[in-house]
Amino acid sequence: MMKILLSIIAVCLVLITANLYLRTAGADAEELARINAIVTACERLEHDYALYRDRGDAEGFANTFTEDGEWGRPTTVLKGRDAIRDYIASRAGGPREVHMQFQSTIQVTVIDDSTATGISYALVLEAPVPEDGLPVSISGFQVASESRSTYKLTDEGWKIAKREYTTMFVDPE
């Protein structure tokens, strides 16, 4: 009788432990899925940032930022979408140029459900387009930079709330 009772207790302990394990594993999987969704959204935002900048799309580029977002440039900080949009639009008014920003090493750290931070690197090529059109001949790169960003979840989705841009390498010319 004692063996039967001990066997029943052992089976119950195994079932309780298995149930707790499965509930914890489910919660961990849900947490991992939540974190992955935030990381993916912020990585996508980084790619949109580069693509809109490359196209000279001032509206699209400005909309990668929060309404009061900050874009820290090497010599100034642009505050708010309007200032960011105006800066990109002003670049379109000059001589036609080609711009390519290669984003890499995008590392996103989730802080909570509505905040994340990130570090990314970019190699930027810029050159005036000659009268005969593309392709443009260049002898080297123009700039390589590091960006540190804070991302916020808004009613419009994930946006850059603050971006600090640090030039790491420049073309010697």
C-alpha positions as CSV (number, residue, x, y, z in Angstrom):
1,M,0.0,0.0,0.0
2,M,2.8,2.4,0.9
3,K,4.5,1.7,-2.5
4,I,1.3,2.6,-4.3
5,L,0.9,5.8,-2.3
6,L,4.5,6.8,-2.9
7,S,4.1,6.0,-6.6
8,I,0.9,8.2,-6.8
9,I,2.8,11.1,-5.0
10,A,5.7,10.7,-7.4
11,V,3.4,10.8,-10.4
12,C,1.6,13.9,-9.0
13,L,5.0,15.6,-8.4
14,V,6.1,14.9,-11.9
15,L,2.8,16.2,-13.4
16,I,2.9,19.4,-11.2
17,T,6.6,20.0,-12.2
18,A,5.8,19.3,-15.9
19,N,2.9,21.7,-15.8
20,L,5.0,24.5,-14.1
21,Y,7.7,23.9,-16.7
22,L,5.4,24.1,-19.6
23,R,3.7,27.3,-18.3
24,T,7.1,28.9,-17.7
25,A,8.4,27.8,-21.1
26,G,5.3,29.3,-22.7
27,A,5.8,32.6,-20.9
28,D,9.5,32.6,-22.0
29,A,8.4,31.9,-25.5
30,E,5.9,34.7,-25.4
31,E,8.5,37.1,-23.9
32,L,11.0,36.1,-26.6
33,A,8.4,36.7,-29.3
34,R,7.6,40.1,-27.8
35,I,11.3,41.1,-27.7
36,N,11.9,39.8,-31.2
37,A,9.0,41.8,-32.6
38,I,10.4,45.0,-31.0
39,V,13.9,44.3,-32.3
40,T,12.6,43.6,-35.8
41,A,10.5,46.8,-35.8
42,C,13.5,48.9,-34.8
43,E,15.8,47.2,-37.3
44,R,13.2,47.9,-40.0
45,L,13.1,51.5,-38.9
46,E,16.9,51.7,-39.3
47,H,16.6,50.4,-42.8
48,D,13.8,52.9,-43.6
49,Y,15.9,55.7,-42.2
50,A,18.7,54.8,-44.7
51,L,16.4,54.3,-47.6
52,Y,14.5,57.5,-47.2
53,R,17.8,59.4,-46.7
54,D,19.3,57.8,-49.9
55,R,16.2,58.8,-51.9
56,G,16.2,62.4,-50.5
57,D,12.6,61.7,-49.3
58,A,12.4,64.5,-46.7
59,E,8.9,63.6,-45.6
60,G,9.6,59.8,-45.3
61,F,12.9,60.5,-43.5
62,A,11.5,62.9,-41.0
63,N,8.7,60.4,-40.2
64,T,11.2,57.9,-39.0
65,F,11.5,60.2,-36.0
66,T,9.0,61.0,-33.2
67,E,7.2,64.3,-33.6
68,D,9.7,65.9,-31.2
69,G,12.6,63.6,-32.2
70,E,16.2,64.8,-32.1
71,W,18.8,64.1,-34.8
72,G,22.3,64.9,-33.4
73,R,24.5,65.8,-36.4
74,P,28.3,66.3,-36.0
75,T,27.9,70.1,-35.7
76,T,24.2,70.7,-34.7
77,V,21.2,69.0,-33.2
78,L,18.0,69.1,-35.2
79,K,14.9,69.0,-33.0
80,G,11.5,68.0,-34.3
81,R,10.2,66.5,-37.5
82,D,9.8,69.9,-39.1
83,A,13.5,70.8,-38.6
84,I,14.6,67.3,-39.8
85,R,12.3,67.5,-42.9
86,D,13.5,71.0,-43.7
87,Y,17.2,70.0,-43.5
88,I,16.7,67.0,-45.9
89,A,14.6,69.2,-48.2
90,S,17.2,71.9,-48.3
91,R,19.8,69.4,-49.5
92,A,17.5,68.6,-52.5
93,G,17.5,72.2,-53.6
94,G,21.3,72.2,-54.5
95,P,23.2,70.4,-57.2
96,R,21.9,66.9,-57.8
97,E,23.8,64.4,-55.8
98,V,23.7,60.7,-55.2
99,H,23.7,59.4,-51.6
100,M,24.0,55.9,-50.4
101,Q,24.1,54.9,-46.7
102,F,25.1,51.3,-45.9
103,Q,23.7,50.4,-42.5
104,S,25.4,47.6,-40.6
105,T,25.8,46.2,-37.1
106,I,22.4,47.2,-35.9
107,Q,22.1,46.1,-32.3
108,V,18.8,46.8,-30.5
109,T,18.4,46.5,-26.8
110,V,14.8,46.3,-25.5
111,I,14.3,48.4,-22.4
112,D,10.5,47.9,-22.0
113,D,7.3,47.6,-24.0
114,S,7.7,51.1,-25.4
115,T,11.4,51.9,-25.3
116,A,14.5,50.4,-26.9
117,T,18.0,51.6,-27.6
118,G,20.3,50.8,-30.5
119,I,23.7,51.2,-32.0
120,S,24.3,51.1,-35.7
121,Y,27.2,51.8,-38.1
122,A,27.0,53.4,-41.5
123,L,29.3,53.9,-44.5
124,V,28.0,56.9,-46.5
125,L,28.9,57.7,-50.1
126,E,27.9,61.1,-51.5
127,A,28.8,62.7,-54.7
128,P,27.4,65.2,-57.2
129,V,25.9,63.6,-60.3
130,P,27.8,64.7,-63.4
131,E,26.1,66.2,-66.4
132,D,26.2,62.9,-68.2
133,G,24.4,61.1,-65.3
134,L,25.2,58.0,-63.4
135,P,27.4,56.2,-62.6
136,V,29.5,58.6,-60.4
137,S,33.2,58.1,-60.1
138,I,34.6,58.3,-56.6
139,S,38.0,57.5,-55.3
140,G,37.0,56.6,-51.7
141,F,34.3,56.8,-49.2
142,Q,33.0,60.1,-47.7
143,V,32.2,59.2,-44.1
144,A,31.8,56.2,-41.7
145,S,29.8,56.8,-38.6
146,E,28.3,55.4,-35.5
147,S,24.8,56.2,-34.4
148,R,23.3,55.7,-31.0
149,S,19.5,55.8,-31.0
150,T,16.6,55.7,-28.6
151,Y,13.4,54.2,-30.1
152,K,9.9,54.9,-28.8
153,L,6.6,53.2,-29.5
154,T,4.1,55.8,-30.7
155,D,0.6,55.7,-32.1
156,E,2.3,55.6,-35.5
157,G,4.5,52.6,-34.5
158,W,8.2,52.6,-33.6
159,K,10.1,55.8,-34.2
160,I,13.5,57.3,-33.4
161,A,13.2,59.6,-30.4
162,K,16.8,60.6,-30.3
163,R,19.8,59.8,-32.5
164,E,23.4,60.8,-31.8
165,Y,25.6,60.6,-34.9
166,T,29.3,60.4,-34.4
167,T,31.7,60.6,-37.4
168,M,34.4,58.0,-37.0
169,F,36.2,58.2,-40.4
170,V,36.2,60.9,-43.1
171,D,37.6,61.1,-46.6
172,P,40.9,63.0,-46.3
173,E,40.0,65.3,-49.3
